[in-house]
Amino acid sequence: MSINWEAIAAGGTVASVLAAIGALFYQILSLKRSIQSSTYQDIVQIFNEFSRLMIDHPELERMIFSKEAGLEIANEYQSRVDWAIALRFDWFESIVIQKKKYKAVPEDIYRHWLGVLKEELTRPTIHRHWNDNGRFYHPHLQREVAKILKPLSPPLCADLDGGEKPSPKNAQL
């Protein structure tokens, strides 16, 4: 009985290739986790910076997050309020893009921040800012906001999806 050294070498080559493929998949998973962790840290850091802005300027916090409809914002504060809310929506836009385009935000974290967005859209000043400026944000964020607002006010959201507003005539089609 002779030893087939070619078969043994081929088997060793196959085992080496399989080990290399396994190591590559492990590195890919590790890299993905690292990117997700870095993305999450960036999200939290920006959230904390916005929170710090609200702490340093409590008058802005009261105007932005007030539940009072028809709140009058003094002209001297209007620009700051608009910019602060724009920063907030930029932050939400970043989360949505990181999730939708790059898959860098895990589903549970994404759902959490969409819940925060849903709550914040109940605030009249934030909702008004979205109505006035939502068209300037990425379509992914526009669609998420439309899903949130749809149960509250369908006519408001029809244009965000790029769809036609429902009318009695075409509703049955």
Secondary structure in CASP SS format (residue, H / E / C, confidence):
PFRMAT SS
TARGET T0000
AUTHOR 0000-0000-0000
METHOD secondary structure of the structure
MODEL  1
M C 1.00
S C 1.00
I C 1.00
N C 1.00
W H 1.00
E H 1.00
A H 1.00
I H 1.00
A H 1.00
A H 1.00
G H 1.00
G H 1.00
T H 1.00
V H 1.00
A H 1.00
S H 1.00
V H 1.00
L H 1.00
A H 1.00
A H 1.00
I H 1.00
G H 1.00
A H 1.00
L H 1.00
F H 1.00
Y H 1.00
Q H 1.00
I H 1.00
L H 1.00
S H 1.00
L H 1.00
K H 1.00
R H 1.00
S H 1.00
I H 1.00
Q H 1.00
S H 1.00
S H 1.00
T H 1.00
Y H 1.00
Q H 1.00
D H 1.00
I H 1.00
V H 1.00
Q H 1.00
I H 1.00
F H 1.00
N H 1.00
E H 1.00
F H 1.00
S H 1.00
R H 1.00
L H 1.00
M H 1.00
I H 1.00
D H 1.00
H C 1.00
P H 1.00
E H 1.00
L H 1.00
E H 1.00
R H 1.00
M H 1.00
I H 1.00
F H 1.00
S C 1.00
K C 1.00
E C 1.00
A C 1.00
G C 1.00
L C 1.00
E C 1.00
I C 1.00
A C 1.00
N H 1.00
E H 1.00
Y H 1.00
Q H 1.00
S H 1.00
R H 1.00
V H 1.00
D H 1.00
W H 1.00
A H 1.00
I H 1.00
A H 1.00
L H 1.00
R H 1.00
F H 1.00
D H 1.00
W H 1.00
F H 1.00
E H 1.00
S H 1.00
I H 1.00
V H 1.00
I H 1.00
Q H 1.00
K H 1.00
K H 1.00
K C 1.00
Y C 1.00
K C 1.00
A C 1.00
V C 1.00
P C 1.00
E H 1.00
D H 1.00
I H 1.00
Y H 1.00
R H 1.00
H H 1.00
W H 1.00
L H 1.00
G H 1.00
V H 1.00
L H 1.00
K H 1.00
E H 1.00
E H 1.00
L C 1.00
T C 1.00
R C 1.00
P H 1.00
T H 1.00
I H 1.00
H H 1.00
R H 1.00
H H 1.00
W H 1.00
N H 1.00
D H 1.00
N H 1.00
G H 1.00
R H 1.00
F H 1.00
Y C 1.00
H C 1.00
P H 1.00
H H 1.00
L H 1.00
Q H 1.00
R H 1.00
E H 1.00
V H 1.00
A H 1.00
K H 1.00
I H 1.00
L H 1.00
K C 1.00
P C 1.00
L C 1.00
S C 1.00
P H 1.00
P H 1.00
L H 1.00
C H 1.00
A C 1.00
D C 1.00
L C 1.00
D C 1.00
G C 1.00
G C 1.00
E C 1.00
K C 1.00
P C 1.00
S C 1.00
P C 1.00
K C 1.00
N C 1.00
A C 1.00
Q C 1.00
L C 1.00
END
